[in-house]
Amino acid sequence: MNAYIRPLATPLAIGAFTISAITGVLIFFDIEIGLVEPVHKWLSWLLVGSVMLHVVSNRKSFAGYFSRKPAMFIMGAAALVAVGSLLPLFGEEEEDGERAGAVAAAKALESASFETVALVVRTTPAELSRRLAADGLSVSDNSMSITEIAARNGKEGSEVLASVLGKTRGKPDRD
């Protein structure tokens, strides 16, 4: 079996590495045109499989690396980087925190009175009520919450809030 695998393992590994390297560099620079991202994601499996075939077909040579200190250092460092990349130290946690903050703020606004929301978006309740009326939303009482206004108008609270915030985008502050 080794006689069949060996002639294919290295060219497969080289080809898969080339695909992964090119698409990875493009993704790094946010050039995600065409099928760059799915090709990178899915054909990375080809890289994993071909390297495994390469290791199996060259197992005697591969085993020899475990007796050389520089090789052990490089492989150990790579293993540490791989394990370290799994730790939630940077990036994603911050994005999730920002997203959670935005969701909490939106929920707070949805449960706040219409008067309070008008103050937040720097307008009067009467003016905000007129703007919402243009979107087909009626506000019968300024003490109602956005959620209550939404329910009375057959909408979701997030839809009414989006309408409120959309009407104030691009308006200068009144300070």
N, C-alpha and C positions, 0 to 999 in steps of 0.2 A: 504494500500500500504506500509506503514511503517513497517508492520509485515513481508513483503517479502524482503524489502530492508535491514533492520537492520542486519539480520544474514549474509548477503553477503558483506556489506559495509566495515567492519573492515578487514576481510580476504583479500578482493580485494585491499584495501589500503596498507596493509602489503606486499602483493605480489608485487604490483606495485612499492612500495618503495624499496623493495629488488632488483628488476631488475634495477631500476634507480640508486640506490646507487652503486651496483657492476659495472655496465657499466660506470657510472660517474667516479668512482675511476680509472678504467682502462684507460679511455680517459685522465684523468688528468696526468697519468704517461705515456702517449703516447703508450699505448698497445692497438692498434686498430686492433686486429686480427678478422678474421671472420666477423660476423655481429654486432660487438660491437656498432659502431657508429649509424647505422640505427635503431638497437633495442633501443638504448638510446633515439634517437630522436623521434621515432614513438610511443614507448610504454610509453613515458612520458605523452602522452595523457591519457593513462590508469590510471596513477597516478592522474592526474588532475580530471578525471571523478570519480574515486573511492573516492578521498578525498571529492569531492562535495557530493557524495552519503552519505558518512560518516557524513558530516556536516548536511545534510538534515535529516538523520535518528536520529541524536543526537542534533537537533537544540536547545532544552531546555537547555541541558548541555552547548552547545557551547555559547548560549546567556549569560550564567552566567559568562563567562570569561571576558565579556566587563565591568563587575563591579569590577574586581580585578586589582589593580595597577600593580603588577608584570606581569600579563598576558598581560595587555595593553602595558606595556613597551616592552615586547618581540615581540608582534605583530606589534607594531609601528616601532621597530628597523628593523624587517624583511621587512616591507613595504618600509622603507627608503633605505635599501640595494637594494631591487628590483627596485625602481625608480632610484637610483643612478647608477645601472648597465646599464641603458639606456643612460646615458650621455657619450658623446665621449671624455673621459678624457685621456685614455691610450690605448695602443695596436693597435687597428685597424687603427686609424688615422695615426700612425707612419708608419705602413706597407703601407698604401695608399700613404703617402708622399714619401716613398722610391720608390714605384712602379712608381709614377708619375715622380720622378726624373730620374729613369732609362729610362722611355719612352721618356722624354724630351731629354736626352742625346743621345739616339738612333736616334731620329728624327733630332737632330743637326748634328750627324755624317752622316746621309743619305743625308743631304742637303749640306754638306761640300765638298770641292774639293777632288779629289783622292789624291792629294799631301798632303793635310792637314790630311787626314785619315791615310796616310802612316806615317806621323810624330807622330800622336797619338799612333799608334801601334808600334812605334819605329823601323821602317824599311824604306827603300828607296822606292820610287814609282816603280822603275824598278823591285826590288825584289818582292814587293807585286803584281805587274802585272804578274810576272812569276808564283807566287803561285796561283793566281786566274785563270790563263790560264790552270793550272793543273785541275781545277774544271770546265773547259769548258767555262770560262767567259773571254771575250776579253775587253781590255781597250784601246781605240784608242787615247785618249787624257787625259793627267794627270790633266787638269783643269775641266774635267767633274765631276759632283757630283755622289755619289753612286746611287742616284735615276735615273740619266740619264744613267749610266752604266747598271743598272738593266733593264731599258726600252729597251735599245739597244740589250740586251741579252735575252729578253722575260722573265724576272724574276721580283720579287718584290724587293723593296729596302731592306726590312728586310732580305731577303734570301742572297743577296749579302753581306750585313753587317755581317750576321752570318758567312758567308764564310770567310770574312776578319778577324773577331775576332776569329774564330775557328782555323785559321792558325797561330795565334800568341799565343794561350794558351800554357802555360808551357814553353815559351821561357824566358830566363833570360833577365833582363834589361841590356841595353848597356850603363852603366854609367861609 
